Amino acid sequence: MSSPSGTGIRTSAGPSPSVPSRRRRVRLGVAEIGFVGVGLLTVPDLLGIDRVTPLAQLVSFRPYVLVGVAALVVVLVGLSWRNRRLLLPAVALLVVLAVGVVMTVPRTRAEPSPVGGRPLTVLAVNVLDGAADVTALAELIRDERPDLGALIEVGPWYRDRLAPLVEPLGYRFVTATGTDSDGVTDVFGVSALVAAHLGDVTVTIDESRPFPSVGIAGGGLGAMRFVAYHAVAPRPGDVSQWSTDLGELTRYCAGGTPTIVAGDFNATLDHSRLREVTAGCSDAATQRGQGLAPTWPAWMPDWFGAQIDHVFVTPPIAAEEFAVRELAGSDHRAVLVRLRVPQ
């Protein structure tokens, strides 16, 4: 018997994917994108993308990001027995973690202490637009007796309050104020503190950037120079100027003159830009195995934060001691470095 007109044999294309299956694939896809994002947040400097917002800001806290990545790897490995597709992201993040650790941990290993040479103590501190306790800073200077100091966000107003407390101890100030100062605050000021025993030094002031730099040379420094330095912070909208400011460090670290550069760099050694422009210099904190000691923000616990205040030196100048000190009223911790300078 023939089949009714218009009818025929129907073939099936097979069962369509179930809704739970599609949802599972979507979730895994979103998770994989998230894993890639975590990798980019952890080592953006290797790809040169740590010079854009928000990576320029976040990379400063890479040591803490690494702790989070390690915890995520442990969780993924634990879950992979139920879903083997999680094993590949776990391995990928483990590689990212290993790379980050290799880039970070060496800053916690001290180099051999320098032998010989004369001692030279350097202070670097940001007083937060002149808000730090003047008496506390004067006591720090009296107790530690630095030979040189980079006093950041110290304009004429803060200097005039500090000077009567420390000039009797045998110090002089050299103060410069940036061109963007409104004449009211200290924020654009940079001052160099110079011990009287260094004698008749020469002063060079660079006002080509929003924050000036103050250079000290000659006298008891001989062929060496000291630079009090401040870079713009890499806030959204200011990253380009921040990169330009850091670029000025090249002439100090690669200029051939024995140099000490101290101050607030608003960058950590996790920033590829800072590593690039300080080629030829060594970080004093890293030399002493304290390259992760936080200097900002001081209102956080002393184990948390970013090291954005530095003392950089050109060889053969080397750090013998490194320490940070709390300073009431400032969001930065003061940095104290005892150097050895070859005769």
TALIN-V304309 format. One record per pair of residues at least 24 apart in sequence whose ideal C-beta (glycine too) atoms are under 10 Angstrom apart, sorted by the first residue. I is the first residue (numbers start at 1). J is the second residue. Records with the same first field share a line. If there is no record, write none. Layout:
I = J / J
This chain:
24 = 83 / 85
25 = 85
28 = 83 / 85 / 86 / 89
31 = 76 / 85 / 86 / 89
32 = 85 / 86 / 88 / 89 / 92
34 = 72 / 89
35 = 69 / 72 / 76 / 86 / 88 / 89 / 90 / 92 / 93 / 96
36 = 89 / 92 / 93 / 96
38 = 65 / 68 / 69 / 72 / 89 / 92 / 93 / 96 / 97
39 = 69 / 89 / 92 / 93 / 95 / 96 / 97 / 99 / 100
40 = 96
41 = 65 / 68 / 69 / 96
42 = 66 / 68 / 69 / 93 / 96 / 97 / 99 / 100 / 103
43 = 69 / 95 / 96 / 97 / 99 / 100 / 103 / 270
44 = 270 / 271 / 272
45 = 103 / 269 / 270 / 271 / 272 / 273 / 274 / 275 / 276
46 = 96 / 99 / 100 / 103 / 272
47 = 272
48 = 272 / 273 / 276
49 = 272
50 = 234 / 267 / 270 / 271 / 272 / 273 / 274
51 = 234 / 239 / 240 / 242 / 243 / 246 / 271 / 272 / 273
52 = 234 / 236 / 239 / 240
53 = 234 / 235 / 236 / 237 / 238 / 239
54 = 234 / 236 / 239
55 = 234 / 239 / 271
56 = 233 / 234 / 235 / 236 / 238 / 239 / 242 / 243 / 267 / 271 / 273
57 = 233 / 234 / 235 / 236 / 239 / 306
58 = 270
59 = 234 / 267 / 268 / 270 / 271 / 272 / 306
60 = 234 / 266 / 267 / 268 / 269 / 270 / 271 / 296 / 305 / 306 / 307 / 308
61 = 268 / 270 / 294 / 304 / 305 / 306
62 = 100 / 103 / 104 / 268 / 269 / 270 / 271 / 292 / 306
63 = 100 / 101 / 104 / 105 / 107 / 108 / 268 / 270 / 291 / 292 / 294 / 304 / 305 / 306 / 307
64 = 303 / 304 / 305 / 306
65 = 96 / 97 / 100 / 104 / 270
66 = 96 / 97 / 98 / 99 / 100 / 101 / 103 / 104 / 105
67 = 97
68 = 97
69 = 93 / 94 / 96 / 97 / 100 / 101
70 = 94 / 97 / 100 / 101
72 = 97
73 = 97
100 = 270
103 = 269 / 270 / 275
104 = 269 / 270 / 291 / 292
105 = 291 / 292
106 = 269 / 286 / 289 / 291
107 = 268 / 269 / 270 / 283 / 285 / 286 / 287 / 289 / 290 / 291 / 292 / 293 / 307
108 = 286 / 289 / 290 / 291 / 292 / 293
109 = 286 / 287 / 288 / 289 / 291
110 = 286 / 287 / 288 / 289 / 290 / 291 / 319 / 322
111 = 282 / 286 / 287 / 288 / 289 / 318 / 319
112 = 287 / 318
113 = 287 / 288 / 318 / 319 / 320 / 321 / 340
114 = 287 / 316 / 317 / 318 / 319 / 320 / 339 / 340 / 341 / 342
115 = 318 / 320 / 340
116 = 316 / 340 / 341 / 342 / 343
117 = 316 / 317 / 318 / 320 / 339 / 340 / 341 / 342 / 343
118 = 147 / 220 / 339 / 340 / 341 / 342 / 343
119 = 147 / 320 / 321 / 338 / 339 / 340 / 341
120 = 146 / 147 / 148 / 195 / 198 / 220 / 221 / 224 / 226 / 260 / 313 / 317 / 320 / 337 / 338 / 339 / 340 / 341
121 = 145 / 146 / 147 / 148 / 149 / 195 / 320 / 321 / 336 / 337 / 338 / 339
122 = 146 / 147 / 148 / 149 / 150 / 193 / 226 / 228 / 260 / 261 / 262 / 284 / 311 / 313 / 319 / 335 / 336 / 337 / 338 / 339
123 = 147 / 148 / 149 / 150 / 151 / 193 / 262 / 311 / 325 / 334 / 335 / 336 / 337
124 = 148 / 149 / 150 / 151 / 152 / 228 / 229 / 260 / 261 / 262 / 263 / 264 / 265 / 284 / 295 / 309 / 310 / 311 / 332 / 333 / 334 / 335 / 336 / 337
125 = 149 / 150 / 151 / 152 / 153 / 154 / 193 / 262 / 263 / 264 / 295 / 309 / 324 / 325 / 327 / 330 / 332 / 333 / 334 / 335 / 336
126 = 150 / 151 / 152 / 153 / 154 / 187 / 190 / 230 / 263 / 264 / 266 / 295 / 296 / 298 / 308 / 309 / 327 / 330 / 331 / 332 / 333 / 334 / 335
127 = 151 / 152 / 153 / 154 / 155 / 158 / 162 / 186 / 187 / 189 / 191 / 327 / 329 / 330 / 331 / 332 / 334
128 = 152 / 153 / 186 / 187 / 298 / 327 / 329 / 330 / 331 / 332
129 = 153 / 154 / 155 / 157 / 158 / 184 / 185 / 186 / 187 / 188 / 189 / 330 / 331
130 = 154 / 155 / 156 / 157 / 158 / 159 / 161 / 162 / 185 / 186 / 187 / 189 / 329 / 330
131 = 158 / 185 / 186 / 187 / 328 / 329 / 330 / 331
132 = 158 / 162 / 186 / 298 / 327 / 328 / 329 / 330 / 331 / 332 / 334
133 = 327 / 328 / 329 / 330
134 = 158 / 159 / 160 / 161 / 162 / 163 / 164 / 165 / 166 / 329
135 = 161 / 162 / 165 / 328
136 = 325 / 326 / 327 / 328 / 329 / 330 / 334
137 = 161 / 162 / 165 / 166 / 193 / 325 / 327 / 328 / 329 / 330 / 334
138 = 162 / 163 / 164 / 165 / 166 / 169
139 = 165 / 166 / 327
140 = 166 / 325 / 326 / 327 / 334 / 336
141 = 165 / 166 / 169 / 171 / 193 / 195 / 334
142 = 166 / 168 / 169 / 171
143 = 325 / 336
144 = 323 / 325 / 334 / 336 / 338
145 = 169 / 170 / 171 / 195
146 = 171 / 193 / 194 / 195 / 262 / 334 / 336 / 337 / 338
147 = 171 / 193 / 194 / 195 / 197 / 198 / 220 / 221 / 226 / 338 / 339 / 341
148 = 192 / 193 / 194 / 195 / 198 / 201 / 216 / 221 / 226 / 227 / 228 / 260 / 262 / 311 / 337 / 339
149 = 173 / 191 / 192 / 193 / 194 / 195 / 226 / 228 / 262 / 263 / 334 / 336
150 = 190 / 191 / 192 / 193 / 213 / 214 / 216 / 226 / 227 / 228 / 229 / 230 / 260 / 261 / 262 / 263 / 264 / 309 / 310 / 311 / 335
151 = 175 / 186 / 189 / 190 / 191 / 192 / 193 / 214 / 228 / 230 / 262 / 263 / 334
152 = 186 / 187 / 189 / 190 / 191 / 211 / 228 / 229 / 230 / 231 / 262 / 263 / 264 / 265 / 309 / 330 / 332
153 = 185 / 186 / 187 / 188 / 189 / 190 / 191 / 211 / 230 / 264 / 330 / 332
154 = 186 / 187 / 189 / 190 / 191 / 192 / 193 / 228 / 230
155 = 181 / 183 / 184 / 185 / 186 / 187 / 188 / 189 / 190 / 191
156 = 181 / 183 / 186 / 189 / 191
157 = 183 / 184 / 185 / 186 / 189
158 = 185 / 186 / 189 / 191
159 = 186 / 189 / 191 / 193
162 = 191 / 193
163 = 191 / 193
166 = 193
167 = 196
169 = 195 / 196
170 = 194 / 195 / 196 / 197
171 = 195 / 196 / 197
172 = 196 / 198 / 201
173 = 214
174 = 201 / 203 / 204 / 205 / 214 / 215 / 216 / 228
175 = 205 / 212 / 214 / 228
176 = 203 / 204 / 205 / 206 / 207 / 211 / 212 / 213 / 214 / 215 / 228
177 = 205 / 207 / 211 / 212
178 = 207 / 209 / 210 / 211 / 212 / 230 / 232
179 = 207 / 208 / 209 / 210 / 211 / 212
180 = 209 / 210 / 211
181 = 210 / 211 / 212
187 = 211 / 230
188 = 212 / 230
189 = 214 / 230
190 = 214 / 227 / 228 / 229 / 230 / 263 / 264
191 = 228
192 = 216 / 226 / 227 / 228 / 262 / 263
193 = 228
194 = 219 / 220 / 221 / 226 / 228
195 = 220
196 = 220
198 = 222 / 226
201 = 225 / 226
206 = 248 / 251
208 = 244 / 245 / 248
209 = 241 / 244 / 245 / 247 / 248
210 = 238 / 241 / 244 / 245
211 = 241 / 245 / 263 / 264 / 266
213 = 245 / 248 / 249 / 252 / 261 / 263
214 = 263
215 = 252 / 259 / 261
216 = 260
217 = 257 / 259
221 = 258 / 260 / 341
222 = 258 / 341 / 343
223 = 257 / 258
224 = 257 / 258 / 259 / 260 / 313 / 314 / 317 / 341 / 342
225 = 252 / 255 / 257 / 258 / 259 / 260 / 261 / 314
226 = 259 / 260 / 261 / 262
227 = 251 / 252 / 259 / 260 / 261 / 262 / 263 / 312
228 = 260 / 261 / 262 / 263 / 264
229 = 261 / 262 / 263 / 264 / 265 / 310 / 312
230 = 263 / 264 / 265 / 266
231 = 263 / 264 / 265 / 266 / 267 / 274 / 308
232 = 266
233 = 264 / 266 / 267 / 296 / 308
234 = 266 / 267 / 271 / 273 / 308
235 = 266
238 = 266
239 = 273
242 = 266 / 267 / 271 / 273
243 = 267 / 271 / 273 / 274 / 276 / 277
245 = 273 / 277
246 = 271 / 273 / 274 / 276 / 277 / 278
247 = 273 / 276 / 277
248 = 277
249 = 273 / 274 / 276 / 277 / 278 / 279 / 280 / 281 / 312
250 = 276 / 277 / 278 / 279 / 280 / 281
251 = 277
252 = 277 / 278 / 280 / 281 / 312 / 314
253 = 277 / 278 / 279 / 280 / 281 / 282 / 312 / 313 / 314
254 = 278 / 279 / 280 / 281 / 314
255 = 280 / 314
256 = 280 / 314
257 = 314
258 = 313 / 314 / 315 / 316 / 317 / 341 / 342
259 = 312 / 313 / 314 / 317
260 = 284 / 311 / 312 / 313 / 314 / 317 / 337 / 339 / 341
261 = 310 / 311 / 312 / 313 / 314
262 = 309 / 310 / 311 / 312 / 313 / 335 / 337
263 = 308 / 309 / 310 / 311 / 312 / 335
264 = 295 / 296 / 308 / 309 / 310 / 332 / 335
265 = 295 / 307 / 308 / 309 / 310 / 312
266 = 296 / 306 / 308 / 309
267 = 306 / 307 / 308 / 310
268 = 292 / 294 / 295 / 296 / 305 / 306 / 307 / 308 / 310
269 = 307 / 310
270 = 306 / 307
271 = 308
274 = 308 / 310 / 312
277 = 312
278 = 310 / 312 / 314
280 = 312 / 314 / 315
281 = 310 / 311 / 312 / 313 / 314 / 315 / 317
282 = 311 / 312 / 313 / 314 / 315 / 316 / 317 / 318 / 319
283 = 307 / 310 / 311 / 312 / 313 / 319 / 322 / 337
284 = 310 / 311 / 312 / 313 / 317 / 318 / 319 / 320 / 321 / 322 / 335 / 336 / 337 / 338 / 339
285 = 309 / 310 / 311 / 312 / 319 / 322 / 323 / 324 / 335 / 337
286 = 310 / 312 / 319 / 322
287 = 311 / 313 / 318 / 319 / 320 / 322 / 337 / 339
288 = 318 / 319 / 320 / 321 / 322 / 323 / 337 / 338
289 = 322
290 = 319 / 321 / 322 / 323 / 324 / 335
291 = 322
293 = 322 / 323 / 324 / 333 / 335
294 = 324 / 332 / 333
295 = 324 / 331 / 332 / 333 / 334 / 335
296 = 330 / 331 / 332 / 333
297 = 330 / 331 / 332 / 333
298 = 324 / 326 / 327 / 328 / 329 / 330 / 331 / 332 / 333 / 334
299 = 330 / 331
300 = 331
302 = 326 / 333
305 = 331 / 332 / 333
307 = 333 / 335
308 = 332
309 = 333 / 334 / 335
310 = 335 / 337
311 = 335 / 336 / 337 / 339
313 = 337 / 339 / 340 / 341
315 = 342
316 = 340 / 341 / 342
317 = 341 / 342
318 = 342
